[in-house]
């Protein structure tokens, strides 16, 4: 993706730091429009969207908020023979997702030769950002008139850190030197501001075979898998006034709610009219999240992206000059999300520290028939009549997260506290003792909430389309065209 940025001025892809799932799928933009208004094709065939709908509004992803575009980082750069970009939008020929234009990645089709490319780099100033990549392309002959071209890449990027320590962490170290080593990433920044560590592989197999000088079979497969590990923001245990890394005095925000609340753990006795179910007894049986995270915590968000695309077709030319291309595509892209170094404050002592959100999935089934017929009408070039038919079905799956990733536990509301006044008799607590805080804490896992069953499911839509296109070079310097799509 970065290689495209370097050669196409109108193309942009965000490089996200802390951007929720947007860190794992970088949304492409063309001519200032988001990824779902750019039609991406591979060898002239529609490329599937990613499994991520961009919902993060900060940083570089603001332009793509709400968009659902492709993940072109799943294409190995060594597999690309050429990149074709239309000069303008092409909705009449390709549909409404081609408003910004069309990007077509042509795959290498050499039938011989072996190429191996390796690169390694790191930041010398910061001594981080170690990055390694190796790619291979191998061309093979297939019978007397065919080819198989294989491309594969493996990459391992260790990530960067360009942030400074948070004032809350500096203050915590000053006040609790014996616990300073419990701070996240100590002695470095307690939250990482930079590129996230990512590793994975991607591969393409492109094949073709000429049945005759007029008819050819073709097929290609693209597969990829990558895993990223992203830092979220630091959740502090303290508040007050502190000095930041620049030497300025700042007022700290309140401590994370998980550390502000006093969790009472003795439930009301069963079937006691004076201490109803759901209540707790105000006693010395208490829980503090500092027993798990003494110095606070920084959640880590993990995303595993996988994709598989397969295309097969036949193309040729009739004796009349009519050319045809008939193809079918099936593709699936998934994004499996999880979190560790986190908590669900509303579950108190029963809270987990890691959570599984499941795999979001985007599936594509596509069938195309494309026809062209050139006619000599006395212009500078032939008048090309083109037309075609397309059927497409897309489905999207939102997974149900594990229970604690979305649920509200017993501490999501203010605790109903009772004190014992006589054996088996309790009274509501009206005044809290000094040092006791009783607040409602947020539900769901800290940092990212899973989808409850009511929000999960699979949705699909089918589309049928036909198009007609006329195009010709009117003069050596002027071309014209007209197209319609239904």
C-alpha positions in Angstrom: 0.0 0.0 0.0 2.8 2.4 0.8 4.3 1.6 -2.6 1.1 2.9 -4.3 1.3 6.1 -2.2 4.7 6.8 -3.5 3.7 6.7 -7.2 0.1 7.9 -7.2 -0.3 11.5 -5.9 -4.1 11.2 -5.6 -3.9 8.1 -3.5 -3.8 8.1 0.3 -3.8 5.4 2.9 -3.9 6.3 6.6 -1.1 5.2 8.9 -3.0 4.8 12.1 -1.6 4.8 15.7 -4.4 4.3 18.2 -7.4 3.9 16.0 -9.3 0.8 17.2 -9.7 -1.7 14.4 -8.8 0.9 11.9 -5.1 0.1 12.8 -5.4 -3.3 11.3 -7.2 -2.4 8.0 -5.8 0.8 6.5 -8.6 2.5 4.5 -7.5 3.6 1.0 -8.6 7.0 -0.4 -8.5 8.2 -4.0 -9.0 11.8 -5.0 -10.2 12.7 -1.6 -13.0 10.1 -1.4 -13.2 7.2 1.0 -12.4 3.6 0.2 -15.9 2.4 -0.6 -16.1 4.9 -3.4 -13.0 3.5 -5.1 -13.5 0.3 -7.1 -10.4 -1.9 -6.7 -9.9 -4.7 -9.2 -7.4 -7.4 -9.7 -6.8 -8.5 -13.3 -9.9 -6.6 -14.2 -12.1 -8.4 -11.6 -13.8 -6.8 -8.6 -11.8 -7.1 -5.4 -13.6 -7.9 -2.2 -14.2 -5.4 0.6 -12.5 -5.8 3.9 -14.4 -7.1 6.9 -14.0 -3.7 8.7 -16.4 -0.8 8.5 -14.4 2.2 9.5 -15.9 3.6 12.7 -13.0 5.5 14.3 -13.3 9.2 13.7 -9.9 10.4 14.9 -6.6 11.0 13.1 -6.1 9.9 9.5 -9.3 7.8 9.5 -11.7 10.8 9.7 -12.0 10.9 5.9 -13.0 7.3 5.8 -15.5 7.3 8.7 -18.4 5.0 8.0 -16.8 3.6 4.8 -16.5 0.0 3.9 -13.6 -0.3 1.5 -11.1 -3.0 0.4 -7.9 -4.0 2.1 -5.4 -3.8 -0.7 -2.5 -4.5 1.7 -3.4 -8.2 1.2 -1.9 -8.0 -2.4 1.9 -8.8 -2.4 3.7 -6.0 -4.2 6.0 -8.4 -6.0 2.9 -9.9 -7.7 2.0 -6.6 -9.4 2.9 -6.2 -13.0 1.2 -2.9 -13.5 -1.4 -0.6 -11.9 -4.1 1.1 -14.0 -6.1 4.0 -12.6 -9.0 5.6 -14.5 -8.7 9.3 -15.0 -12.1 10.0 -13.6 -15.1 8.3 -12.0 -16.7 5.4 -13.9 -20.1 4.7 -12.2 -21.9 4.1 -15.5 -19.6 1.2 -16.4 -18.8 -0.2 -13.0 -21.4 0.9 -10.5 -21.8 3.4 -7.7 -18.6 2.3 -5.9 -16.5 3.7 -8.7 -17.3 7.4 -8.0 -13.7 8.2 -7.2 -12.5 6.0 -10.0 -11.1 2.5 -10.6 -7.8 1.0 -9.6 -6.9 -2.2 -11.4 -3.9 -4.2 -10.2 -2.5 -6.3 -13.1 -0.8 -9.5 -12.0 2.5 -10.8 -13.3 2.2 -13.4 -15.9 5.7 -14.3 -16.9 6.1 -18.0 -17.6 9.8 -18.2 -16.6 12.2 -16.6 -14.2 12.8 -16.4 -10.5 13.0 -13.2 -8.5 13.8 -12.9 -4.8 13.6 -9.5 -3.1 14.5 -8.9 0.6 14.6 -5.7 2.6 15.5 -4.8 6.2 15.4 -1.5 8.0 15.0 0.2 11.3 15.1 3.7 12.9 18.7 4.5 14.0 17.7 7.5 16.0 15.0 5.8 18.1 16.5 2.3 17.8 13.1 0.8 17.0 10.9 0.2 13.9 12.8 -2.9 12.9 11.2 -4.1 9.7 11.9 -7.1 7.5 10.3 -8.4 4.3 11.1 -11.1 1.8 9.3 -11.7 -1.4 9.6 -14.2 -4.2 8.2 -14.5 -7.7 8.5 -17.6 -9.8 7.2 -18.1 -13.3 6.6 -21.5 -14.7 5.4 -22.8 -18.0 2.1 -24.8 -18.2 2.1 -27.2 -21.1 2.9 -25.6 -24.5 0.8 -22.5 -24.2 0.2 -21.7 -20.6 1.8 -20.3 -17.5 1.7 -20.4 -13.7 3.1 -17.4 -11.9 3.6 -17.7 -8.1 4.2 -14.7 -5.8 4.6 -14.7 -2.0 5.7 -12.3 0.6 6.4 -12.5 4.3 6.8 -9.4 6.5 7.6 -8.7 10.1 7.3 -5.1 11.4 8.2 -4.5 15.0 6.5 -1.2 15.3 7.6 2.2 16.6 7.1 4.4 19.7 7.2 8.2 19.5 5.2 9.1 22.5 6.2 10.4 25.9 5.3 9.1 29.4 1.9 10.3 30.7 2.0 12.7 33.6 -0.1 10.2 35.7 2.6 7.6 35.2 5.4 10.0 36.2 3.4 11.0 39.4 2.7 7.3 40.2 6.4 6.5 40.0 7.3 9.4 42.3 4.7 8.4 44.9 5.1 4.6 44.6 8.7 3.9 43.6 8.5 0.3 44.7 5.6 -0.3 42.3 7.0 1.7 39.4 8.0 -1.5 37.6 4.3 -2.5 37.4 3.6 0.5 35.1 2.9 -0.7 31.5 6.0 -0.7 29.3 8.1 0.6 32.2 10.5 2.4 32.0 9.3 3.5 28.5 6.0 5.3 27.7 3.0 3.7 29.4 1.1 3.8 26.1 2.6 3.4 22.7 2.1 6.2 20.1 3.4 4.9 16.8 3.0 2.1 14.3 1.8 -1.2 15.8 3.8 -4.5 15.5 2.5 -6.5 12.6 3.5 -9.7 10.9 2.0 -11.9 8.3 2.2 -13.3 4.7 0.4 -12.8 1.4 0.5 -14.8 -1.8 -0.9 -14.8 -5.3 -1.0 -17.6 -7.9 -1.9 -16.5 -11.4 -2.4 -18.9 -14.2 -3.5 -19.0 -17.8 -3.8 -21.4 -20.7 -4.4 -20.7 -24.4 -6.8 -23.3 -25.8 -6.3 -21.8 -29.2 -5.1 -18.5 -30.6 -8.6 -17.1 -30.0 -9.7 -18.7 -26.7 -7.9 -18.6 -23.3 -8.6 -20.0 -19.8 -7.5 -18.1 -16.8 -7.6 -18.3 -13.0 -5.9 -16.6 -10.0 -6.0 -17.0 -6.2 -5.0 -14.4 -3.6 -4.6 -15.4 0.0 -3.2 -13.5 3.0 -3.0 -13.5 6.8 -1.6 -10.8 9.2 -1.7 -10.1 12.9 -1.4 -6.7 14.6 -1.0 -5.8 18.2 -2.1 -2.3 19.1 -1.6 -0.2 22.3 -4.6 1.6 23.7 -4.6 4.6 26.1 -3.2 4.3 29.6 -5.8 3.7 32.4 -4.5 5.4 35.5 -5.1 4.7 39.1 -4.4 8.2 40.4 -5.4 11.8 40.0 -4.1 15.2 41.2 -1.4 17.5 39.8 1.7 16.3 38.0 4.5 17.5 35.8 4.5 16.2 32.2 7.5 15.2 30.0 7.9 18.8 28.9 8.1 20.1 32.4 4.7 21.8 32.6 2.4 21.3 35.5 -1.0 19.8 34.5 -4.1 18.7 36.3 -4.7 15.0 35.8 -8.1 13.7 34.9 -9.9 11.4 37.3 -8.6 7.9 37.8 -10.2 5.2 35.8 -13.6 4.2 37.2 -12.4 0.7 37.9 -10.0 2.1 40.5 -12.4 4.7 42.0 -15.1 2.3 43.0 -15.1 0.3 46.2 -16.3 -3.2 45.4 -18.1 -5.0 48.2 -18.2 -8.7 47.7 -20.5 -10.2 50.4 -23.9 -10.6 48.9 -27.1 -10.4 50.8 -28.2 -13.7 52.4 -30.7 -15.7 50.4 -34.4 -15.1 51.1 -33.8 -12.2 53.5 -36.5 -9.6 53.4 -34.3 -6.9 54.9 -31.4 -7.5 52.5 -32.9 -8.3 49.0 -31.2 -10.2 46.3 -28.7 -8.1 44.3 -27.6 -6.2 47.4 -24.2 -6.3 49.2 -23.2 -6.1 52.8 -21.0 -3.2 53.9 -18.1 -5.1 55.6 -14.4 -5.6 55.2 -14.8 -8.1 52.3 -13.8 -5.8 49.5 -12.1 -6.0 46.1 -9.7 -3.6 44.5 -8.6 -3.8 40.8 -5.2 -2.7 42.0 -4.7 -6.3 43.1 -4.6 -7.1 39.4 -3.2 -3.8 38.0 -1.3 -2.1 40.8 -0.1 0.7 38.6 -2.9 0.9 36.1 -3.2 -0.8 32.7 -2.9 -0.2 29.0 -5.2 -2.5 27.0 -3.7 -4.3 24.0 -5.9 -4.8 21.0 -5.2 -7.7 18.6 -6.5 -8.1 15.1 -6.0 -11.1 12.8 -6.9 -10.3 9.2 -7.3 -13.2 6.7 -8.5 -13.1 3.1 -9.0 -15.6 0.3 -10.1 -14.8 -3.3 -10.5 -17.2 -6.2 -11.3 -16.2 -9.8 -11.7 -18.3 -12.9 -12.9 -17.5 -16.4 -12.6 -17.8 -20.1 -12.0 -15.1 -22.6 -11.6 -15.0 -26.4 -12.5 -13.5 -29.7 -15.1 -14.6 -32.3 -14.4 -14.5 -36.0 -16.6 -11.4 -36.2 -14.3 -9.5 -34.0 -16.5 -9.7 -30.9 -14.5 -10.3 -27.8 -15.9 -11.9 -24.7 -14.9 -12.5 -21.1 -16.9 -14.7 -18.7 -15.8 -15.1 -15.1 -16.8 -16.0 -11.6 -15.4 -14.8 -8.3 -15.7 -16.0 -4.7 -14.0 -14.2 -1.9 -14.0 -13.9 1.9 -12.2 -11.4 4.2 -12.3 -11.8 7.9 -11.1 -9.7 10.9 -10.8 -11.6 14.2 -10.5 -9.2 17.2 -9.4 -9.8 20.8 -8.1 -7.8 23.8 -5.7 -8.5 26.6 -4.5 -6.4 29.6 -8.0 -5.1 30.1 -11.0 -5.6 32.4 -14.8 -5.3 32.6 -15.2 -3.0 35.6 -18.8 -3.9 36.1 -17.9 -7.5 37.0 -15.6 -6.6 39.8 -13.7 -9.6 41.2 -15.2 -11.9 38.5 -13.8 -9.7 35.7 -11.7 -11.4 33.0 -8.5 -9.6 31.8 -8.7 -10.9 28.1 -11.7 -10.9 25.8 -12.6 -12.5 22.5 -14.8 -10.5 20.1 -15.0 -13.0 17.3 -14.4 -12.7 13.5 -16.2 -10.1 11.3 -16.6 -11.5 7.8 -17.2 -10.0 4.4 -18.1 -12.4 1.6 -18.4 -11.8 -2.1 -19.8 -13.9 -5.0 -19.6 -12.4 -8.4 -20.4 -13.5 -12.0 -19.5 -11.4 -15.0 -20.0 -11.4 -18.7 -18.2 -8.6 -20.7 -18.5 -8.1 -24.4 -16.8 -5.7 -26.8 -17.2 -5.1 -30.5 -15.0 -2.7 -32.5 -16.5 -0.9 -35.6 -14.7 1.2 -38.2 -16.8 4.3 -38.7 -14.1 6.6 -40.2 -12.9 8.2 -37.0 -9.4 8.5 -35.8 -9.9 5.1 -34.1 -12.5 2.4 -34.1 -15.8 2.9 -32.3 -15.9 0.4 -29.6 -19.3 -1.0 -28.5 -19.1 -2.7 -25.1 -21.8 -4.3 -22.9 -22.1 -6.7 -20.1 -24.0 -8.4 -17.3 -23.1 -8.8 -13.7 -24.6 -10.6 -10.7 -23.2 -10.0 -7.3 -24.0 -11.2 -3.8 -22.4 -9.8 -0.7 -22.8 -10.9 2.9 -21.5 -9.4 6.1 -21.2 -11.1 9.5 -21.0 -9.4 12.9 -20.0 -12.0 15.5 -21.3 -12.2 19.1 -18.5 -11.4 21.5 -18.0 -13.4 24.6 -20.3 -12.5 27.5 -18.0 -10.2 29.5 -16.9 -8.3 26.4 -20.3 -6.6 26.2 -22.3 -7.4 29.3 -23.1 -5.3 32.3 -22.1 -7.1 35.5 -23.5 -6.7 39.0 -21.5 -3.5 39.6 -22.8 -1.6 36.6 -25.2 0.2 38.8 -24.6 1.8 42.2 -24.3 -1.0 44.8 -27.3 -1.4 47.1 -25.4 -1.6 50.5 -26.8 -2.8 53.7 -25.4 -3.1 57.2 -26.3 -5.7 59.8 -28.3 -4.3 62.8 -29.1 -7.6 64.5 -28.7 -11.3 63.7 -30.4 -11.8 60.3 -31.6 -8.2 60.2 -30.2 -5.5 57.9 -30.7 -1.9 57.2 -29.9 0.2 54.1 -26.7 2.2 54.3 -27.5 5.9 54.0 -24.0 7.4 54.7 -20.8 5.9 53.3 -17.8 5.6 55.6 -14.8 7.7 54.9 -12.7 6.4 52.0 -15.6 4.4 50.5 -16.8 5.3 47.0 -20.0 3.7 45.5 -20.4 4.6 41.9 -21.8 3.0 38.8 -19.0 1.7 36.6 -19.1 1.2 32.8 -20.1 -2.2 31.4 -18.2 -4.1 28.7 -14.5 -4.6 28.3 -12.4 -1.5 28.7 -11.2 -0.2 25.3 -13.6 -2.0 23.0 -17.0 -3.6 23.4 -18.1 -6.8 21.8 -21.4 -7.2 20.0 -24.3 -8.6 22.1 -26.5 -11.3 20.4 -29.1 -8.6 19.6 -26.5 -6.8 17.4 -24.9 -9.8 15.9 -25.9 -11.7 12.8 -25.3 -12.1 9.0 -26.9 -9.8 6.4 -26.7 -10.2 2.6 -27.7 -8.4 -0.5 -27.8 -9.4 -4.2 -27.4 -7.1 -7.2 -28.0 -7.6 -10.9 -26.7 -5.1 -13.5 -26.3 -4.6 -17.2 -24.3 -1.9 -18.9 -23.7 -0.5 -22.4 -20.8 1.6 -23.4 -19.7 3.5 -26.6 -16.2 4.9 -26.9 -14.0 6.2 -29.7 -11.1 8.5 -30.5 -12.8 11.3 -32.3 -9.4 12.8 -33.3 -5.8 12.2 -32.4 -6.3 14.4 -29.4 -9.9 14.0 -28.4 -11.8 10.9 -27.3 -15.4 10.6 -26.4 -17.6 8.1 -24.7 -21.1 7.5 -23.4 -22.3 4.8 -21.1 -25.4 3.6 -19.2 -25.9 1.1 -16.4 -29.0 -0.4 -14.9 
